[in-house]
Amino acid sequence: QVQLVESGGGSVQAGGSLRLSCAASGRIFRSYAMGWFRQAPGKEREFVAAHRWSGGDIYYADSVKGRFTISRDNAKNTVYLQMNSLQPEDTAVYYCAADDTQGRFRWTRSDEYDYWGQGTQVTVSS
């Protein structure tokens, strides 16, 4: 079992920055995918960014490329999402997700991930 706890959400003005953290506990293997998704009111959950716990295989949604950066601290078992140049359309609940990538893993699909955090709210005002 894997437990994920997000933190770092909040309210910022457009152009501002936030850093989200996802503290992972339990059995995290090097092959695991660690992903960030978001869900705005009335919209479906969408992919934001993901990478492999061991490094490499980094993916970003087109809407956040160049503004968001996913990273990790293995010693702290924590994954981060640095969000710069935030815009009102980035307002959503952000979720951390994890799962093993064995087999044909579709990194950007939320239904590929079995483990989810509780989410953290990000609100960007214009």
N, C-alpha and C positions, 0 to 999 in steps of 0.2 A: 504494500500500500504506500501511496505517496500523498503527503499533505502539502498544500500550497497556501500561503498567506500573503496577500498583496497589501501594500501600503504606499503612501506617498501621493495619493490623489489630493485634489483641492481645487480652488478657484483661482484663475489667473486671467489677466487681460490678454487680448490678442497680441501676438508677438512675444509673449512670455514663455517661460520654460518650466517644466516639472520633470522630476525623476521618480519613476515608479520602481518599487522593489517587490520581488517575489521570493519569499523565504521558503525553501523546500526542505522537507524532512521525510524520512522513510528511505526506501530503497531506490535511489537514483542511479541508474547505470550510465556508462559513458555513451551508450547508443541512444539515450533518450533525447527526444525533441522537447525543447522548451519554447513555448509560444506565447504570444500576446494577441488577444482578440479584444474587440470592443463592440458594444451594443448601445445604440442611441435609442431614445424613446420611439416606439412605433416602427423600428427597423430591425432587420435580422442581424444576428451576430456576424461580424466581419473580421477577417484576418488582418493583423497589423504587422507582426514580425515574428520570426522564429529562428532558432539555431539549434545545433546539436550540442548537447551538454559537454561533449569532449572537444568542441571547437569545430570550426568550419561549417559548411552548409548553412549559410546565413541567407534568409529570405525576408523581403520587405514588400508590403503592399505599395503599389505605385503612388498612392495618395500620401504616403509618408516618407518616401525615399528622399534622402538628403536632409530631412528634418529630424527623424527619429533614429536612434541607435540602440540596438540590443547588445547587451554584454553580460558577463557573468563573473562571479567571484567564487571559485571552487572551494576555497578555504571556508567561506561563509555559507556555502550552499545557497547562494542567492543569485537570481537573475534580475537584471535591471533593464528598464526602458527609459532612456533619456529622450525627452521630447522637447524640441526647440521650435521656435517660430510657430507656436500654437495658434490655431485659428478656431473660430466658433464652430466650424464643422467637425472639429476634433472632440467636441463635447460628447461624452458617452461614459458608460460604465466600462472600465477596462478589467479584463480577466487574464490571469495567468493560467496556462494549461501545460500539461506534460503527458507524454506517453512514449512507449518504446517504438523505435523506428524500424524494427525488423520487418522484412517483407517490403512490399511496395507501399511506402508511406506517403500520403498526400499531405504535405506540410501545411497547406493553406486551408484545409478543410477542418472545420470545428468538430465534425463527427469522427475524426481520426483520433481525437484526444479523449482519453478516459478520465484524466485527473484535472480538476478545476479548482481554482481558488474562489473566494466569495465575491470578489470584485471590489474595485475602488472607483469612486466617482471622480471624473475630471470635467470641470466646467470652464469653458473659455468664453469670456464676454468681449463684445466688440467695443 
